[in-house]
Amino acid sequence: MNPIAIRLLNQQLASPVFSDPADVVSHMGAIQAQEYRLMRWAVAMRTQKPSSQAFTKAYNEGRIIRLHLLRGTWQLVADEDYAWMLQLCAPKSISVIKGWMHSNGIDIPPKEFVTISDILCRTAEENGSVTKEDFVEALSHKGITMDDHRLSYHIRMAELNGLLCSGDLLPTKATYSLASQKVSPHPNTTNEDALLMLTRKYFQSHSPATLKDFAWWSGMNTGDCRKSIEALISNELQSESWQDEKFYVHDSCRTRGFRKGQTLLMPSYDEYLIAYKSRDIVLPAEHSHRAHSNNGIFHPVIAHDGIICGNWKPFGKKLEATTFTPDMQIENMNEAWRRYEQYQST
């Protein structure tokens, strides 16, 4: 088994098969979207012809939705997956966020949640797509002031309660819309079936991966993740041993099509790294601090033949890159930069 090649192929980082950004998001299940500007490149680089306009179109049409979901963090999900993912993941994520609130000394009474969420929803309903500054203004009209941290918790809880989700795409500011106006209605399912669907999506797009990887990515209970994997074993998932570790590979995964010599300019928080509990398959341990900090801050990185080997700056007018060792030469870096430039201009 070549885990690096298989991951590159099925994460659509090598020989991508999709042209529509929304299809990429659906295939991946959920894509980390912490960085508002670079989440677009995280999706676009996984399409056959990366285009910022194509991403914007899918996002504004509501076929791609951004909200706090897995582990209480920002995610992109497809419209058709929004309802069942929210049903499955929201309870655990709400618990996580309440834990963060407690550790930060923030206590929000239930009555305040109801009052503030009503104002937020009315503001979004009246304006269609609003910024956090619009929420602040609407609250001030009601004689309510609060710091940005507290307001952020209110917005997250409104998202996890199915009230708010992403609005239209702006260059640098996140916007919010009423979920009922942005997302198409979809039938409910059981939590057991929802977890099976999440498990299937993860291993279709992230194989090979371990139980620990899936439990980390999903934020779900390890025991529930194990049962869901066991339910798919033999029919859809196969187990493979690699370096004394048990990995799972979905039957639909591509294993052919990888070609050596590819250099990728990856955004911060990319699924290629953040979706796995253990990252040493593609990231040498001695360089891990260059890719992410101990408190969960991920940086833009360069991958060559799937190995993380440098950093780059996404927002300059020319390529600015550094490698992890002075004598390291990365092939095709300028070609990767041209692909990124072309994406920005189309």
N, C-alpha and C positions, 0 to 999 in steps of 0.2 A: 504493500500500500504506500502510495505517495501522498501524504496528507496535505502537503502544501499545494500540489497541482490540483487535487480534488477540490479543495476550498476555493482556490482561484476560479476554477471553472463554474462552480455552483453558486458562488457569490457574484457571478457575472462580472468578474474582474479580468477574466481571460475569455476571449471568444464569446462575448455577450450575445444572447439570443433575442432580447427584447428591444423594441423600438419605442414603445410607449412608457414614459416614466411611471405611470400608475401601475403598469404590469410588473415593473421591477419591485415596487413597494409591496404589491400583493404577493409576489414570489418570496420576498424576504420575510414576510410576516410582520415585522416591525423594523424600522431603521432608526438608529439613534439620531436625534435632531437637536442636540444641545446648542450647537452653534448655528444661529439663524441664517447666516449667509452661506456657510459651507455645507449645510444639509442638502442644498440644491445640487452641489457637485457630487455629494455622496450618492445621490440617486442617478444623476446624469451620466457619471462616469461608468455606470453599469448598463448603459444603453448602447446600441450600435452606433448611433450618431449623436453624441452629447449636445444638448441644446438647452440653454437657459430659458428660452421662450416656450419650449415644449413643457418644461417643468412648471413654469408659471401658469400656463394654460390649464394643466391638470390640477394644480393646486387651487386656482381660483374657481374652477368648476366643481370643487369639492370631491374630486376623485382621489385626491391625496389629502389626508387630514393630519394635522399636528396637534398633539395634546400631551399632557403628562399622563403616562400610562404604566409601562413596565418599570418596577422598582421606584415608582413615583417620579421618574425622569421624563424628559421630552422624548417623544417618539413620533415617527411618521407611520401611519397605517393607511391601508386602502379603504375606501368608502364601504365596500361590501364586508369588510372585516371589523369595522368600528363597533357595531352593536354587541357581537358575541365576545370580542376581546375586552370591551369595557365591562360587560357582565362578569367575565371571569376574573379579570385582573384588578378591578377597582377596589374591592374590599381589602385586599392585601396592601395595595398602594395607599389607600386612605389610612390604614394602620401605620404604615411607614411614615407618612407625612405627619401624622399626629405625634409620632415619636420625635421627629425633627422639631416640631413646635415645642414639645415639652423640654427638649434639651436646650432650646433657645429661650426658654422662659416665657413663651407666648401661650396664653390661655384664651381661647375664643369660645364664649358660651354658645350653646345651640341657638338661642334667640338671635344672637348677632349674625350667625351664619345665615339664618333665614332672611333677616332684614337686608343684609348686604347682597346676598345672591339675587334677591328680588330686584334690587336697584341695578345690579350688573346686567341681569337678563333684560330688563326694560330698556336699558341704554342700548344694548346690542340689537334688540328688536326694532327700536326706533331708527337706528342708524345703519343697520346692516353689517357693517364691518368697523370695529372701533379699536383704538389703542388703549393702553393702560392710562395714558393722560386723559383720555375721554372719560374713563371710569372715575378718575380723581375729580374731574370737573363735575360729573353727575353727583358724586357723593357730597361735594362741597355745597351744591345747591340744596342738599338736604341737611346742611349743617354738620356734616360728618367729615372728619379728617383722620387720617391714619398714615403711619409710615409705610414705605414701599414694601418692606418685608412682610408686614401683616397683610397688606393688600394682595401680595403674591400668593399667600396661603389661601385667601378667599377665592382667588381665581382658580388655583389648582383644585380646590374642593368642588368648585362649580363644574370644572371639566370632568372630574371623576364621578360626579353625580349625574352626568349626561346632559348638563345644561348648556355649557359653552364648549366651543372648539375653535380651531383656527379660522380666521377671516381671510380676506384677500392678502396677497403677498405684497409687501413693501420692501424697499431696498434694505433697510436696517432695523425697522421696528416691527415687532410682532403685533398682529391684530387678532381680534376675537369676533366670533359670530355666534348666534344662537345655533346650537347643534340641530335643533328641529328644522331650521331653515337651510342648513348647509348639507346635512347628511341624509341620504335616502333611507326610508324605513326598511328594516329587515326583520324577519321573524326571529323570535328568541329561540334558544336551544338550551339543552341541559349543560350544567357545568362540566360533567364528564365528557360529553361530546365536544364541548368547547376546548377542553384541555387536550383532547386527542387531535383536534384541528391545529392547535398551537404547536403541539409536539411535531406533527407532520410538517408544518410549514418551516419550523426551525431546522429539522434535519434534511429537508429537501434543499434548503439554501445554505446551510452552515456545516454540513458534513465534511469530513468526519469530526465528531465532537463527543464528549463524554457526558455522563449523567451530571457531573458537577458543572460542566459548561452550560447545559440546558437549564439547570436549576438556577444558576447565577443570572443568566440572560432573562429568563421568564420572571424571576422573583417569586416563583411559586414554591410551595413546600416540597422538600426533597423526596419525601415518601410518595407524594402525589405524582411527582415527575417520574419516579421509578415505575410506579404502576402504569402510567401512560406509555412509557417506553416499552414495558413488558407486553402491553396490549397490542403493540405494533410489531413486536419481534416475530420473525418468520414470514409474516404477510407483507411487511413493508420495510422493516429495518433489519440489517444484518450487523452482527458484532464482529469487530476486527481487533486483534491485539497488535499494538505497536509500542515498542519500548516499554514493555510490561504494563501497559495501560489499556483498558478496554474502551474502544471507540465504537460509535454506531454510525452506519452509513445507510442512507435511504436508497431504496432500489432504483429510484428515478434519477439518481445522481449521475452526472456525466463523469467519465474517467478519461476520456480522450479529447484532444483538441488543445492541450497545453503545449506552448512552444517557448523554449528558453530565449532569453534576451529581452524580455519585457520589463520596462521601468514604469512605475505608477507613482503619480503624485497624489497621495491620499489626504483627505481632509481630517481635521481633528475629530475625535470620537467616532472614527469609522468602525463599521461592523467587523471589519477584518481583524481588529484587535479587541474592541470592547465587548464583543459577543461571546468571549471565552473567559472562563475563570483562570485557566492557565494559558499564557501567551508565549511560552518559551519555544514553541515549535517554530514560530516565525520571527521572534524577537530575542536576540541573544541577551541573557540575563544581565551582562555587564553594561548593556546599553539601554536597559528598560527605563531608566530615569530620563532619557532623552525623548522617549515616546509618551510617557505619562508620569505624573507625580504620585506620591503615596496617598494623597487625598482626592484622587480621581479626576485630575485635570489632564486631558489628553491633547497632544500637540499634532499639527500636520506633519506627516512622515513620508519618506520615500521608501518604496519597496522595489527591489530588483530581484526578479525570479522568485517573488513571494517573500523574500527575506527583508525585514525592516532594517534599513542601513543608513538613513539620514533624515534630515529635516528640511523643510522648505517654507517660504513665505508666500501665501496665496494672493495677497492684495497689492503687490508691487507691479510696476510696469515692465519689469524684466525678471527673469528667473533668478532668485536668490536662494541658494541651497548650500547646505553643509553636510558632509558625510561624517560618520561616527569615528573614522580614523583618517588622518591626513593623507595617507597613501592610497586610500580607496578611490577607485575610478568607477563611476556608474555609467554604463552604456545607455544610450537613447534618452538621456535626461532632457535634451532640447526638444526631442520629438514629443515627449510627454508634456512639456510646457506648451508646445504648439497646439496640442489637443485641448489643453485647458483654455488657451486663448481663444481657440475656435468655438468652444462651448460658450464662452462669455459673449461672443459677438453674434451668436445665432439664437 
